[in-house]
Amino acid sequence: MLFPTPLLDALRAAPATPAFEHGARIVTRGELLELIRRLTDALREAGRGPGRAVAVKDRPAAPPSRTRRPACGCTNCAPTAPS
């Protein structure tokens, strides 16, 4: 299997399990999966998909953005510098 399939399968297998913490906020695997789905849908609606490059501004809550690009088939670009 190619990335991100194993990761998405793991999120689906235990949706109530915490995926990560950001400050006092705990994000479950199910919440992360839903965020990835919404972001992937937005990329597709914007005309992005297999073979299209997407640049993403790095920030603390970046894990969903790092997963959404491969989830819709986009290639990775170097992250932009934080402002």
N, C-alpha and C positions, 0 to 999 in steps of 0.2 A: 504494500500500500504506500501511496505517496502522501507526504504532508499536504494538507492538514487532517486527512481522514482519521488517523489514529487518535489525534487530539480531540476531534469532534466526537468520535465514538466514546472516548473516556468521559467527556462532559455529559453526553447523553446517558451513560451508564449509571452515574451517581449525581443527579442534578441538585440534591440538597447539600452535597459536600462543599465546604468552602474551596474556592479556586485561588483567591488571593485576598490580601488585606491592603487597604490604602488608608492610612491613619486609623481612625476608629471604625471605618466602614469595612465590613466583610462582604465580599461578593461571592455568591454561590456559583457552582458550575452551571446550573440552569440559567441564572441571570447572565453569566458570561456568554453562554450559548445564544440566548435571546439577543444580546447586544451585537454579537458577531453576525447573527442573521439579519438584523436591521441595518447594520453597516454594509453588509454584503449586498443587500437589496438596493441600498442607496448607490453603491458603486455601479451596479448593473443598470439602474435607471439613468445614471450619468453617462452610460455608454462604455463603461469599463468592463473588461472581461479577459478571457484568455489572450495572452500575448501583449496586453496593454500595461504600460508602466504607470505606477502610482507613487507619488512622493507623499510622505506623511511626516508631519511635525512631531518630533519626539516630545513626550511629556510623561508624567508619572503614571497616568492611566492608559499607557500605550499598548499593553498586551492585546486588547481587542483589535486595535488597528493593525497590529503585526499579524494577526490571524485572518482578518477579513480579506486581505489582498489575495493570499493563496486560496481562500475559500471560494472566490469567484474566478480564479484562474489568472489573476493579474501577476505580473512580475514585480519584483522588489526594486526600488530605487534606494539610494542612500538617504537616510532620514535627513530632513532639513534641520538646521541648527535651532535650538530654542531661542526665542526672542526675549 
